């Protein structure tokens, strides 16, 4: 007899209840996707020969082969160093100035909106950490008074 819905976390329609996984242990470590395994079986020991052929075609002027080789050798960078002067941020009162500087730099084209958003996330994390440290300090001071 199959497990009851209460044991498996399944609803009567077969879907899982919110917060209940059908595979609580997750995918086994080191397991590989069936498509990757099928491609490896298909190519077999020909990977080196295929690679050599693509390189020869690229050297012969085939633009697509050349692009494939260059994409593998020199992939497009995901991030770049940013030359941006952020005002000093030492306390929560410094955050409005820093956000203002981000907006000005973005409007001037010095930062992309994505870069400005990344800076803003870092500032938010700093604000959270600073706020928590301040609260901890205040609580300790109140406890010492008592």
Protein Blocks (a to p, Z undefined) as FASTA:
>chain_A
ZZdfklnopafkopacehiafblnopaehiacfklmmmmmmnmmmlmmmmmmmmmmmmno
paklmmmmmmmmmgcdfbdcddddddddfbfklmmmmmmmmmmmmmnopacfklmmmmmm
mmmmmmmmmmmmmmmmmmmmmmmmZZ
